[in-house]
Amino acid sequence: MQCPKCGTENAAGKIICRNCGARLRPGSAGTGPGGSGRSETDEELSQRLRYDLLRIVWVVAVVVLVGLGLGLLLK
Ligand SMILES: [Zn+2]
């Protein structure tokens, strides 16, 4: 199966491209299991990923700030 994005030939049955990670079966979008009628678009997915990333960055920032604060207090 050829990747629609980069053209790399992937083994049959693969869901994502081994070269660029693009989804190889766009046809399955919209007909997810359960048939809820509405599946996540790529934009929504990346938006959610961005939100998760932001949350991780926040946690790391708070941990670093607390660590710095403790370091200054203990000096
Ligand atoms: Zn690809």
N, CA, C, O and the ligand as a Tripos MOL2 file, in Angstrom:
@<TRIPOS>MOLECULE
protein
  301   299    76     0     0
PROTEIN
NO_CHARGES

@<TRIPOS>ATOM
      1 N           0.8500   -1.2040    0.0000 N.3       1 MET1
      2 CA          0.0000    0.0000    0.0000 C.3       1 MET1
      3 C           0.8770    1.2420    0.0000 C.2       1 MET1
      4 O           1.7810    1.3730    0.8250 O.2       1 MET1
      5 N           0.6070    2.1480   -0.9260 N.am      2 GLN2
      6 CA          1.4370    3.3340   -1.0620 C.3       2 GLN2
      7 C           0.8980    4.4860   -0.2170 C.2       2 GLN2
      8 O          -0.3080    4.7200   -0.1520 O.2       2 GLN2
      9 N           1.8050    5.1860    0.4160 N.am      3 CYS3
     10 CA          1.4170    6.3330    1.2380 C.3       3 CYS3
     11 C           0.9230    7.4680    0.3490 C.2       3 CYS3
     12 O           1.6200    7.8490   -0.5920 O.2       3 CYS3
     13 N          -0.2480    8.0140    0.6180 N.am      4 PRO4
     14 CA         -0.7810    9.1090   -0.1970 C.3       4 PRO4
     15 C          -0.0230   10.4170    0.0030 C.2       4 PRO4
     16 O          -0.1600   11.3530   -0.7850 O.2       4 PRO4
     17 N           0.7730   10.4700    1.0590 N.am      5 LYS5
     18 CA          1.4640   11.7120    1.3880 C.3       5 LYS5
     19 C           2.8680   11.7570    0.8040 C.2       5 LYS5
     20 O           3.2290   12.6990    0.0990 O.2       5 LYS5
     21 N           3.6580   10.7270    1.1050 N.am      6 CYS6
     22 CA          5.0530   10.7630    0.6740 C.3       6 CYS6
     23 C           5.3720    9.7240   -0.3900 C.2       6 CYS6
     24 O           6.4450    9.7630   -0.9910 O.2       6 CYS6
     25 N           4.4400    8.7820   -0.6320 N.am      7 GLY7
     26 CA          4.6370    7.8320   -1.7080 C.3       7 GLY7
     27 C           5.4130    6.5970   -1.3190 C.2       7 GLY7
     28 O           5.6830    5.7410   -2.1620 O.2       7 GLY7
     29 N           5.7760    6.4910   -0.0520 N.am      8 THR8
     30 CA          6.5190    5.3170    0.4040 C.3       8 THR8
     31 C           5.6370    4.0810    0.3600 C.2       8 THR8
     32 O           4.4660    4.1190    0.7380 O.2       8 THR8
     33 N           6.2200    2.9830   -0.1080 N.am      9 GLU9
     34 CA          5.4720    1.7290   -0.1550 C.3       9 GLU9
     35 C           5.4830    1.0830    1.2210 C.2       9 GLU9
     36 O           6.5480    0.8200    1.7780 O.2       9 GLU9
     37 N           4.2980    0.8270    1.7710 N.am     10 ASN10
     38 CA          4.1850    0.2080    3.0810 C.3      10 ASN10
     39 C           3.5640   -1.1730    2.9490 C.2      10 ASN10
     40 O           2.8230   -1.4530    2.0070 O.2      10 ASN10
     41 N           3.8810   -2.0290    3.9100 N.am     11 ALA11
     42 CA          3.3290   -3.3820    3.9040 C.3      11 ALA11
     43 C           1.8170   -3.3210    4.0220 C.2      11 ALA11
     44 O           1.2630   -2.4580    4.7030 O.2      11 ALA11
     45 N           1.1540   -4.2640    3.3400 N.am     12 ALA12
     46 CA         -0.3020   -4.3080    3.3890 C.3      12 ALA12
     47 C          -0.7740   -4.5290    4.8200 C.2      12 ALA12
     48 O          -0.1760   -5.3100    5.5610 O.2      12 ALA12
     49 N          -1.8320   -3.8510    5.2040 N.am     13 GLY13
     50 CA         -2.3570   -4.0010    6.5490 C.3      13 GLY13
     51 C          -1.8620   -2.9320    7.4970 C.2      13 GLY13
     52 O          -2.3870   -2.7790    8.6000 O.2      13 GLY13
     53 N          -0.8400   -2.1840    7.0650 N.am     14 LYS14
     54 CA         -0.3500   -1.0970    7.9020 C.3      14 LYS14
     55 C          -1.3660    0.0370    7.9340 C.2      14 LYS14
     56 O          -2.0410    0.3140    6.9420 O.2      14 LYS14
     57 N          -1.4630    0.6800    9.0760 N.am     15 ILE15
     58 CA         -2.4200    1.7700    9.2160 C.3      15 ILE15
     59 C          -1.7460    3.1140    8.9870 C.2      15 ILE15
     60 O          -2.3360    4.0270    8.4100 O.2      15 ILE15
     61 N          -0.5050    3.2250    9.4450 N.am     16 ILE16
     62 CA          0.2140    4.4820    9.2390 C.3      16 ILE16
     63 C           1.4920    4.2320    8.4620 C.2      16 ILE16
     64 O           2.0620    3.1410    8.5060 O.2      16 ILE16
     65 N           1.9330    5.2550    7.7530 N.am     17 CYS17
     66 CA          3.1350    5.1720    6.9300 C.3      17 CYS17
     67 C           4.3700    5.0290    7.8170 C.2      17 CYS17
     68 O           4.5020    5.7090    8.8350 O.2      17 CYS17
     69 N           5.2680    4.1370    7.4160 N.am     18 ARG18
     70 CA          6.4750    3.9400    8.2190 C.3      18 ARG18
     71 C           7.4700    5.0650    8.0090 C.2      18 ARG18
     72 O           8.4010    5.2270    8.7980 O.2      18 ARG18
     73 N           7.2820    5.8460    6.9500 N.am     19 ASN19
     74 CA          8.2130    6.9320    6.6600 C.3      19 ASN19
     75 C           7.7710    8.2540    7.2750 C.2      19 ASN19
     76 O           8.5570    8.9180    7.9510 O.2      19 ASN19
     77 N           6.5160    8.6410    7.0430 N.am     20 CYS20
     78 CA          6.0800    9.9640    7.4940 C.3      20 CYS20
     79 C           4.9860    9.8940    8.5530 C.2      20 CYS20
     80 O           4.6530   10.9170    9.1520 O.2      20 CYS20
     81 N           4.4200    8.7160    8.7980 N.am     21 GLY21
     82 CA          3.4290    8.5850    9.8570 C.3      21 GLY21
     83 C           2.0270    8.9700    9.4420 C.2      21 GLY21
     84 O           1.1250    9.0040   10.2790 O.2      21 GLY21
     85 N           1.8210    9.2630    8.1670 N.am     22 ALA22
     86 CA          0.4890    9.6330    7.7050 C.3      22 ALA22
     87 C          -0.4310    8.4140    7.7150 C.2      22 ALA22
     88 O           0.0150    7.2750    7.5760 O.2      22 ALA22
     89 N          -1.7040    8.6780    7.8780 N.am     23 ARG23
     90 CA         -2.6610    7.5730    7.8670 C.3      23 ARG23
     91 C          -2.8260    7.0490    6.4450 C.2      23 ARG23
     92 O          -2.9870    7.8240    5.5020 O.2      23 ARG23
     93 N          -2.7840    5.7460    6.3040 N.am     24 LEU24
     94 CA         -2.8420    5.1410    4.9750 C.3      24 LEU24
     95 C          -4.2610    4.8300    4.5420 C.2      24 LEU24
     96 O          -4.5030    4.5380    3.3710 O.2      24 LEU24
     97 N          -5.1980    4.8880    5.4690 N.am     25 ARG25
     98 CA         -6.5800    4.5540    5.1100 C.3      25 ARG25
     99 C          -7.5220    5.6960    5.4480 C.2      25 ARG25
    100 O          -8.2470    5.6350    6.4410 O.2      25 ARG25
    101 N          -7.5120    6.7290    4.6320 N.am     26 PRO26
    102 CA         -8.4100    7.8530    4.8850 C.3      26 PRO26
    103 C          -9.8720    7.4590    4.7320 C.2      26 PRO26
    104 O         -10.7650    8.1350    5.2430 O.2      26 PRO26
    105 N         -10.1050    6.3690    4.0300 N.am     27 GLY27
    106 CA        -11.4760    5.9230    3.7990 C.3      27 GLY27
    107 C         -12.1830    5.5000    5.0730 C.2      27 GLY27
    108 O         -13.4130    5.5060    5.1370 O.2      27 GLY27
    109 N         -11.4050    5.1290    6.0970 N.am     28 SER28
    110 CA        -12.0070    4.6570    7.3380 C.3      28 SER28
    111 C         -12.4870    5.8220    8.1910 C.2      28 SER28
    112 O         -13.2020    5.6190    9.1720 O.2      28 SER28
    113 N         -12.1000    7.0400    7.8270 N.am     29 ALA29
    114 CA        -12.5140    8.2020    8.6070 C.3      29 ALA29
    115 C         -14.0210    8.4150    8.4490 C.2      29 ALA29
    116 O         -14.5530    8.3620    7.3400 O.2      29 ALA29
    117 N         -14.6840    8.6510    9.5450 N.am     30 GLY30
    118 CA        -16.1220    8.8970    9.4920 C.3      30 GLY30
    119 C         -16.9390    7.6440    9.7120 C.2      30 GLY30
    120 O         -18.1290    7.7270   10.0150 O.2      30 GLY30
    121 N         -16.3260    6.4940    9.5670 N.am     31 THR31
    122 CA        -17.0470    5.2520    9.8050 C.3      31 THR31
    123 C         -16.3420    4.4670   10.8930 C.2      31 THR31
    124 O         -15.9860    3.3020   10.7100 O.2      31 THR31
    125 N         -16.1490    5.1100   12.0080 N.am     32 GLY32
    126 CA        -15.4650    4.4690   13.1120 C.3      32 GLY32
    127 C         -16.3290    3.4070   13.7580 C.2      32 GLY32
    128 O         -17.5270    3.3200   13.4900 O.2      32 GLY32
    129 N         -15.7130    2.5940   14.6160 N.am     33 PRO33
    130 CA        -16.4770    1.5470   15.3100 C.3      33 PRO33
    131 C         -17.5450    2.1450   16.2260 C.2      33 PRO33
    132 O         -17.3020    3.1380   16.9120 O.2      33 PRO33
    133 N         -18.6970    1.5440   16.2300 N.am     34 GLY34
    134 CA        -19.7780    2.0860   17.0430 C.3      34 GLY34
    135 C         -20.7030    2.9550   16.2320 C.2      34 GLY34
    136 O         -21.8870    3.0860   16.5430 O.2      34 GLY34
    137 N         -20.1530    3.5550   15.1790 N.am     35 GLY35
    138 CA        -20.9810    4.3870   14.3090 C.3      35 GLY35
    139 C         -21.6150    5.5570   15.0140 C.2      35 GLY35
    140 O         -22.8180    5.7920   14.9030 O.2      35 GLY35
    141 N         -20.7840    6.2990   15.7510 N.am     36 SER36
    142 CA        -21.3110    7.4610   16.4710 C.3      36 SER36
    143 C         -21.6990    8.5660   15.4960 C.2      36 SER36
    144 O         -22.3730    9.5260   15.8700 O.2      36 SER36
    145 N         -21.2730    8.4250   14.2490 N.am     37 GLY37
    146 CA        -21.6540    9.3990   13.2410 C.3      37 GLY37
    147 C         -20.6390   10.4960   13.0460 C.2      37 GLY37
    148 O         -20.5770   11.1120   11.9820 O.2      37 GLY37
    149 N         -19.8260   10.7490   14.0900 N.am     38 ARG38
    150 CA        -18.8830   11.8480   13.9750 C.3      38 ARG38
    151 C         -17.5310   11.3990   14.5110 C.2      38 ARG38
    152 O         -17.4040   11.0340   15.6790 O.2      38 ARG38
    153 N         -16.5430   11.4290   13.6580 N.am     39 SER39
    154 CA        -15.2090   11.0590   14.1030 C.3      39 SER39
    155 C         -14.3230   12.2950   14.1570 C.2      39 SER39
    156 O         -14.6180   13.3310   13.5600 O.2      39 SER39
    157 N         -13.2350   12.1490   14.8880 N.am     40 GLU40
    158 CA        -12.3360   13.2800   15.0730 C.3      40 GLU40
    159 C         -11.6040   13.6030   13.7780 C.2      40 GLU40
    160 O         -11.0680   12.7040   13.1290 O.2      40 GLU40
    161 N         -11.5780   14.8350   13.4070 N.am     41 THR41
    162 CA        -10.8070   15.2240   12.2380 C.3      41 THR41
    163 C          -9.3560   15.4060   12.6500 C.2      41 THR41
    164 O          -9.0370   15.4590   13.8370 O.2      41 THR41
    165 N          -8.4810   15.5020   11.6540 N.am     42 ASP42
    166 CA         -7.0630   15.6940   11.9400 C.3      42 ASP42
    167 C          -6.8450   16.9810   12.7170 C.2      42 ASP42
    168 O          -5.9790   17.0510   13.5890 O.2      42 ASP42
    169 N          -7.6370   17.9990   12.3960 N.am     43 GLU43
    170 CA         -7.4720   19.2900   13.0600 C.3      43 GLU43
    171 C          -7.8200   19.1820   14.5420 C.2      43 GLU43
    172 O          -7.1040   19.6970   15.4000 O.2      43 GLU43
    173 N          -8.9400   18.4990   14.8280 N.am     44 GLU44
    174 CA         -9.3420   18.3250   16.2200 C.3      44 GLU44
    175 C          -8.3090   17.5060   16.9750 C.2      44 GLU44
    176 O          -8.0050   17.7760   18.1370 O.2      44 GLU44
    177 N          -7.7760   16.5020   16.2930 N.am     45 LEU45
    178 CA         -6.7900   15.6340   16.9180 C.3      45 LEU45
    179 C          -5.5290   16.4170   17.2730 C.2      45 LEU45
    180 O          -5.0040   16.2980   18.3800 O.2      45 LEU45
    181 N          -5.0500   17.2190   16.3220 N.am     46 SER46
    182 CA         -3.8320   17.9820   16.5790 C.3      46 SER46
    183 C          -4.0880   19.0510   17.6330 C.2      46 SER46
    184 O          -3.1990   19.4020   18.4090 O.2      46 SER46
    185 N          -5.3370   19.5710   17.6490 N.am     47 GLN47
    186 CA         -5.6890   20.5630   18.6560 C.3      47 GLN47
    187 C          -5.6350   19.9350   20.0460 C.2      47 GLN47
    188 O          -5.1440   20.5430   20.9970 O.2      47 GLN47
    189 N          -6.1510   18.7040   20.1470 N.am     48 ARG48
    190 CA         -6.1420   18.0090   21.4270 C.3      48 ARG48
    191 C          -4.7090   17.6830   21.8410 C.2      48 ARG48
    192 O          -4.3600   17.7780   23.0180 O.2      48 ARG48
    193 N          -3.8840   17.2980   20.8710 N.am     49 LEU49
    194 CA         -2.4920   16.9960   21.1610 C.3      49 LEU49
    195 C          -1.7810   18.2450   21.6610 C.2      49 LEU49
    196 O          -0.9870   18.1990   22.6010 O.2      49 LEU49
    197 N          -2.0900   19.3790   21.0000 N.am     50 ARG50
    198 CA         -1.4840   20.6370   21.4210 C.3      50 ARG50
    199 C          -1.8780   20.9670   22.8530 C.2      50 ARG50
    200 O          -1.0540   21.4220   23.6470 O.2      50 ARG50
    201 N          -3.1490   20.7330   23.1770 N.am     51 TYR51
    202 CA         -3.6450   21.0160   24.5210 C.3      51 TYR51
    203 C          -2.9380   20.1400   25.5410 C.2      51 TYR51
    204 O          -2.5470   20.6120   26.6080 O.2      51 TYR51
    205 N          -2.7720   18.8590   25.2110 N.am     52 ASP52
    206 CA         -2.0700   17.9550   26.1160 C.3      52 ASP52
    207 C          -0.6320   18.4030   26.3090 C.2      52 ASP52
    208 O          -0.1020   18.3790   27.4200 O.2      52 ASP52
    209 N          -0.0080   18.8140   25.2060 N.am     53 LEU53
    210 CA          1.3770   19.2690   25.2530 C.3      53 LEU53
    211 C           1.4930   20.5030   26.1460 C.2      53 LEU53
    212 O           2.4220   20.6220   26.9440 O.2      53 LEU53
    213 N           0.5390   21.4140   25.9980 N.am     54 LEU54
    214 CA          0.5290   22.6420   26.7820 C.3      54 LEU54
    215 C           0.4400   22.3100   28.2630 C.2      54 LEU54
    216 O           1.1110   22.9210   29.0950 O.2      54 LEU54
    217 N          -0.4040   21.3270   28.5760 N.am     55 ARG55
    218 CA         -0.5820   20.9310   29.9720 C.3      55 ARG55
    219 C           0.7190   20.3650   30.5290 C.2      55 ARG55
    220 O           1.0890   20.6510   31.6680 O.2      55 ARG55
    221 N           1.4130   19.5630   29.7250 N.am     56 ILE56
    222 CA          2.6810   18.9760   30.1590 C.3      56 ILE56
    223 C           3.7060   20.0860   30.3850 C.2      56 ILE56
    224 O           4.4540   20.0690   31.3630 O.2      56 ILE56
    225 N           3.7270   21.0620   29.4510 N.am     57 VAL57
    226 CA          4.6680   22.1700   29.5830 C.3      57 VAL57
    227 C           4.3910   22.9350   30.8730 C.2      57 VAL57
    228 O           5.3180   23.3310   31.5780 O.2      57 VAL57
    229 N           3.1170   23.1380   31.1760 N.am     58 TRP58
    230 CA          2.7410   23.8260   32.4100 C.3      58 TRP58
    231 C           3.2500   23.0890   33.6330 C.2      58 TRP58
    232 O           3.8470   23.6870   34.5290 O.2      58 TRP58
    233 N           3.0100   21.7870   33.6650 N.am     59 VAL59
    234 CA          3.4330   20.9820   34.8190 C.3      59 VAL59
    235 C           4.9440   21.0590   34.9890 C.2      59 VAL59
    236 O           5.4460   21.2350   36.0990 O.2      59 VAL59
    237 N           5.6660   20.9270   33.8740 N.am     60 VAL60
    238 CA          7.1250   20.9840   33.9360 C.3      60 VAL60
    239 C           7.5730   22.3590   34.4290 C.2      60 VAL60
    240 O           8.4810   22.4660   35.2540 O.2      60 VAL60
    241 N           6.9250   23.4160   33.9170 N.am     61 ALA61
    242 CA          7.2880   24.7740   34.3260 C.3      61 ALA61
    243 C           7.0770   24.9580   35.8230 C.2      61 ALA61
    244 O           7.9280   25.5310   36.5030 O.2      61 ALA61
    245 N           5.9570   24.4800   36.3360 N.am     62 VAL62
    246 CA          5.6580   24.6230   37.7620 C.3      62 VAL62
    247 C           6.6840   23.8520   38.5860 C.2      62 VAL62
    248 O           7.1740   24.3470   39.6000 O.2      62 VAL62
    249 N           7.0040   22.6360   38.1440 N.am     63 VAL63
    250 CA          7.9800   21.8250   38.8760 C.3      63 VAL63
    251 C           9.3370   22.5180   38.8950 C.2      63 VAL63
    252 O          10.0090   22.5510   39.9270 O.2      63 VAL63
    253 N           9.7390   23.0720   37.7520 N.am     64 VAL64
    254 CA         11.0340   23.7490   37.6690 C.3      64 VAL64
    255 C          11.0320   24.9860   38.5630 C.2      64 VAL64
    256 O          12.0050   25.2440   39.2720 O.2      64 VAL64
    257 N           9.9410   25.7480   38.5300 N.am     65 LEU65
    258 CA          9.8540   26.9620   39.3470 C.3      65 LEU65
    259 C           9.8940   26.6250   40.8320 C.2      65 LEU65
    260 O          10.5880   27.2840   41.6060 O.2      65 LEU65
    261 N           9.1510   25.6000   41.2240 N.am     66 VAL66
    262 CA          9.1510   25.1870   42.6330 C.3      66 VAL66
    263 C          10.5420   24.7150   43.0390 C.2      66 VAL66
    264 O          11.0240   25.0060   44.1330 O.2      66 VAL66
    265 N          11.1730   23.9780   42.1280 N.am     67 GLY67
    266 CA         12.5240   23.4980   42.4020 C.3      67 GLY67
    267 C          13.4930   24.6490   42.5730 C.2      67 GLY67
    268 O          14.3240   24.6430   43.4810 O.2      67 GLY67
    269 N          13.3840   25.6490   41.6890 N.am     68 LEU68
    270 CA         14.2470   26.8210   41.7950 C.3      68 LEU68
    271 C          13.9740   27.5750   43.0810 C.2      68 LEU68
    272 O          14.8980   28.0240   43.7580 O.2      68 LEU68
    273 N          12.7080   27.7120   43.4120 N.am     69 GLY69
    274 CA         12.3300   28.4200   44.6360 C.3      69 GLY69
    275 C          12.8970   27.7210   45.8640 C.2      69 GLY69
    276 O          13.4250   28.3700   46.7680 O.2      69 GLY69
    277 N          12.7860   26.4170   45.8930 N.am     70 LEU70
    278 CA         13.3300   25.6540   47.0240 C.3      70 LEU70
    279 C          14.8500   25.7930   47.0770 C.2      70 LEU70
    280 O          15.4420   25.9190   48.1490 O.2      70 LEU70
    281 N          15.4620   25.7680   45.9000 N.am     71 GLY71
    282 CA         16.9120   25.9110   45.8440 C.3      71 GLY71
    283 C          17.3590   27.2380   46.3930 C.2      71 GLY71
    284 O          18.3570   27.3150   47.1100 O.2      71 GLY71
    285 N          16.6200   28.3020   46.0590 N.am     72 LEU72
    286 CA         16.9680   29.6250   46.5650 C.3      72 LEU72
    287 C          16.7380   29.7230   48.0630 C.2      72 LEU72
    288 O          17.5130   30.3470   48.7870 O.2      72 LEU72
    289 N          15.6320   29.0800   48.5270 N.am     73 LEU73
    290 CA         15.3160   29.1330   49.9580 C.3      73 LEU73
    291 C          16.3600   28.3940   50.7750 C.2      73 LEU73
    292 O          16.6780   28.7820   51.9000 O.2      73 LEU73
    293 N          16.8870   27.3310   50.2000 N.am     74 LEU74
    294 CA         17.8180   26.4920   50.9690 C.3      74 LEU74
    295 C          19.2460   27.0190   50.9380 C.2      74 LEU74
    296 O          20.1190   26.4810   51.6190 O.2      74 LEU74
    297 N          19.4910   28.0590   50.1590 N.am     75 LYS75
    298 CA         20.8460   28.5920   50.0640 C.3      75 LYS75
    299 C          21.2630   29.3090   51.3510 C.2      75 LYS75
    300 O          22.3800   29.8190   51.4400 O.2      75 LYS75
    301 ZN          4.3130    8.5360    4.0550 Zn       76 ZN76
@<TRIPOS>BOND
     1     1     2 1
     2     2     3 1
     3     3     4 2
     4     3     5 am
     5     5     6 1
     6     6     7 1
     7     7     8 2
     8     7     9 am
     9     9    10 1
    10    10    11 1
    11    11    12 2
    12    11    13 am
    13    13    14 1
    14    14    15 1
    15    15    16 2
    16    15    17 am
    17    17    18 1
    18    18    19 1
    19    19    20 2
    20    19    21 am
    21    21    22 1
    22    22    23 1
    23    23    24 2
    24    23    25 am
    25    25    26 1
    26    26    27 1
    27    27    28 2
    28    27    29 am
    29    29    30 1
    30    30    31 1
    31    31    32 2
    32    31    33 am
    33    33    34 1
    34    34    35 1
    35    35    36 2
    36    35    37 am
    37    37    38 1
    38    38    39 1
    39    39    40 2
    40    39    41 am
    41    41    42 1
    42    42    43 1
    43    43    44 2
    44    43    45 am
    45    45    46 1
    46    46    47 1
    47    47    48 2
    48    47    49 am
    49    49    50 1
    50    50    51 1
    51    51    52 2
    52    51    53 am
    53    53    54 1
    54    54    55 1
    55    55    56 2
    56    55    57 am
    57    57    58 1
    58    58    59 1
    59    59    60 2
    60    59    61 am
    61    61    62 1
    62    62    63 1
    63    63    64 2
    64    63    65 am
    65    65    66 1
    66    66    67 1
    67    67    68 2
    68    67    69 am
    69    69    70 1
    70    70    71 1
    71    71    72 2
    72    71    73 am
    73    73    74 1
    74    74    75 1
    75    75    76 2
    76    75    77 am
    77    77    78 1
    78    78    79 1
    79    79    80 2
    80    79    81 am
    81    81    82 1
    82    82    83 1
    83    83    84 2
    84    83    85 am
    85    85    86 1
    86    86    87 1
    87    87    88 2
    88    87    89 am
    89    89    90 1
    90    90    91 1
    91    91    92 2
    92    91    93 am
    93    93    94 1
    94    94    95 1
    95    95    96 2
    96    95    97 am
    97    97    98 1
    98    98    99 1
    99    99   100 2
   100    99   101 am
   101   101   102 1
   102   102   103 1
   103   103   104 2
   104   103   105 am
   105   105   106 1
   106   106   107 1
   107   107   108 2
   108   107   109 am
   109   109   110 1
   110   110   111 1
   111   111   112 2
   112   111   113 am
   113   113   114 1
   114   114   115 1
   115   115   116 2
   116   115   117 am
   117   117   118 1
   118   118   119 1
   119   119   120 2
   120   119   121 am
   121   121   122 1
   122   122   123 1
   123   123   124 2
   124   123   125 am
   125   125   126 1
   126   126   127 1
   127   127   128 2
   128   127   129 am
   129   129   130 1
   130   130   131 1
   131   131   132 2
   132   131   133 am
   133   133   134 1
   134   134   135 1
   135   135   136 2
   136   135   137 am
   137   137   138 1
   138   138   139 1
   139   139   140 2
   140   139   141 am
   141   141   142 1
   142   142   143 1
   143   143   144 2
   144   143   145 am
   145   145   146 1
   146   146   147 1
   147   147   148 2
   148   147   149 am
   149   149   150 1
   150   150   151 1
   151   151   152 2
   152   151   153 am
   153   153   154 1
   154   154   155 1
   155   155   156 2
   156   155   157 am
   157   157   158 1
   158   158   159 1
   159   159   160 2
   160   159   161 am
   161   161   162 1
   162   162   163 1
   163   163   164 2
   164   163   165 am
   165   165   166 1
   166   166   167 1
   167   167   168 2
   168   167   169 am
   169   169   170 1
   170   170   171 1
   171   171   172 2
   172   171   173 am
   173   173   174 1
   174   174   175 1
   175   175   176 2
   176   175   177 am
   177   177   178 1
   178   178   179 1
   179   179   180 2
   180   179   181 am
   181   181   182 1
   182   182   183 1
   183   183   184 2
   184   183   185 am
   185   185   186 1
   186   186   187 1
   187   187   188 2
   188   187   189 am
   189   189   190 1
   190   190   191 1
   191   191   192 2
   192   191   193 am
   193   193   194 1
   194   194   195 1
   195   195   196 2
   196   195   197 am
   197   197   198 1
   198   198   199 1
   199   199   200 2
   200   199   201 am
   201   201   202 1
   202   202   203 1
   203   203   204 2
   204   203   205 am
   205   205   206 1
   206   206   207 1
   207   207   208 2
   208   207   209 am
   209   209   210 1
   210   210   211 1
   211   211   212 2
   212   211   213 am
   213   213   214 1
   214   214   215 1
   215   215   216 2
   216   215   217 am
   217   217   218 1
   218   218   219 1
   219   219   220 2
   220   219   221 am
   221   221   222 1
   222   222   223 1
   223   223   224 2
   224   223   225 am
   225   225   226 1
   226   226   227 1
   227   227   228 2
   228   227   229 am
   229   229   230 1
   230   230   231 1
   231   231   232 2
   232   231   233 am
   233   233   234 1
   234   234   235 1
   235   235   236 2
   236   235   237 am
   237   237   238 1
   238   238   239 1
   239   239   240 2
   240   239   241 am
   241   241   242 1
   242   242   243 1
   243   243   244 2
   244   243   245 am
   245   245   246 1
   246   246   247 1
   247   247   248 2
   248   247   249 am
   249   249   250 1
   250   250   251 1
   251   251   252 2
   252   251   253 am
   253   253   254 1
   254   254   255 1
   255   255   256 2
   256   255   257 am
   257   257   258 1
   258   258   259 1
   259   259   260 2
   260   259   261 am
   261   261   262 1
   262   262   263 1
   263   263   264 2
   264   263   265 am
   265   265   266 1
   266   266   267 1
   267   267   268 2
   268   267   269 am
   269   269   270 1
   270   270   271 1
   271   271   272 2
   272   271   273 am
   273   273   274 1
   274   274   275 1
   275   275   276 2
   276   275   277 am
   277   277   278 1
   278   278   279 1
   279   279   280 2
   280   279   281 am
   281   281   282 1
   282   282   283 1
   283   283   284 2
   284   283   285 am
   285   285   286 1
   286   286   287 1
   287   287   288 2
   288   287   289 am
   289   289   290 1
   290   290   291 1
   291   291   292 2
   292   291   293 am
   293   293   294 1
   294   294   295 1
   295   295   296 2
   296   295   297 am
   297   297   298 1
   298   298   299 1
   299   299   300 2
@<TRIPOS>SUBSTRUCTURE
     1 MET1         2 RESIDUE 1 A MET
     2 GLN2         6 RESIDUE 1 A GLN
     3 CYS3        10 RESIDUE 1 A CYS
     4 PRO4        14 RESIDUE 1 A PRO
     5 LYS5        18 RESIDUE 1 A LYS
     6 CYS6        22 RESIDUE 1 A CYS
     7 GLY7        26 RESIDUE 1 A GLY
     8 THR8        30 RESIDUE 1 A THR
     9 GLU9        34 RESIDUE 1 A GLU
    10 ASN10       38 RESIDUE 1 A ASN
    11 ALA11       42 RESIDUE 1 A ALA
    12 ALA12       46 RESIDUE 1 A ALA
    13 GLY13       50 RESIDUE 1 A GLY
    14 LYS14       54 RESIDUE 1 A LYS
    15 ILE15       58 RESIDUE 1 A ILE
    16 ILE16       62 RESIDUE 1 A ILE
    17 CYS17       66 RESIDUE 1 A CYS
    18 ARG18       70 RESIDUE 1 A ARG
    19 ASN19       74 RESIDUE 1 A ASN
    20 CYS20       78 RESIDUE 1 A CYS
    21 GLY21       82 RESIDUE 1 A GLY
    22 ALA22       86 RESIDUE 1 A ALA
    23 ARG23       90 RESIDUE 1 A ARG
    24 LEU24       94 RESIDUE 1 A LEU
    25 ARG25       98 RESIDUE 1 A ARG
    26 PRO26      102 RESIDUE 1 A PRO
    27 GLY27      106 RESIDUE 1 A GLY
    28 SER28      110 RESIDUE 1 A SER
    29 ALA29      114 RESIDUE 1 A ALA
    30 GLY30      118 RESIDUE 1 A GLY
    31 THR31      122 RESIDUE 1 A THR
    32 GLY32      126 RESIDUE 1 A GLY
    33 PRO33      130 RESIDUE 1 A PRO
    34 GLY34      134 RESIDUE 1 A GLY
    35 GLY35      138 RESIDUE 1 A GLY
    36 SER36      142 RESIDUE 1 A SER
    37 GLY37      146 RESIDUE 1 A GLY
    38 ARG38      150 RESIDUE 1 A ARG
    39 SER39      154 RESIDUE 1 A SER
    40 GLU40      158 RESIDUE 1 A GLU
    41 THR41      162 RESIDUE 1 A THR
    42 ASP42      166 RESIDUE 1 A ASP
    43 GLU43      170 RESIDUE 1 A GLU
    44 GLU44      174 RESIDUE 1 A GLU
    45 LEU45      178 RESIDUE 1 A LEU
    46 SER46      182 RESIDUE 1 A SER
    47 GLN47      186 RESIDUE 1 A GLN
    48 ARG48      190 RESIDUE 1 A ARG
    49 LEU49      194 RESIDUE 1 A LEU
    50 ARG50      198 RESIDUE 1 A ARG
    51 TYR51      202 RESIDUE 1 A TYR
    52 ASP52      206 RESIDUE 1 A ASP
    53 LEU53      210 RESIDUE 1 A LEU
    54 LEU54      214 RESIDUE 1 A LEU
    55 ARG55      218 RESIDUE 1 A ARG
    56 ILE56      222 RESIDUE 1 A ILE
    57 VAL57      226 RESIDUE 1 A VAL
    58 TRP58      230 RESIDUE 1 A TRP
    59 VAL59      234 RESIDUE 1 A VAL
    60 VAL60      238 RESIDUE 1 A VAL
    61 ALA61      242 RESIDUE 1 A ALA
    62 VAL62      246 RESIDUE 1 A VAL
    63 VAL63      250 RESIDUE 1 A VAL
    64 VAL64      254 RESIDUE 1 A VAL
    65 LEU65      258 RESIDUE 1 A LEU
    66 VAL66      262 RESIDUE 1 A VAL
    67 GLY67      266 RESIDUE 1 A GLY
    68 LEU68      270 RESIDUE 1 A LEU
    69 GLY69      274 RESIDUE 1 A GLY
    70 LEU70      278 RESIDUE 1 A LEU
    71 GLY71      282 RESIDUE 1 A GLY
    72 LEU72      286 RESIDUE 1 A LEU
    73 LEU73      290 RESIDUE 1 A LEU
    74 LEU74      294 RESIDUE 1 A LEU
    75 LYS75      298 RESIDUE 1 A LYS
    76 ZN76       301 GROUP 0 **** ****
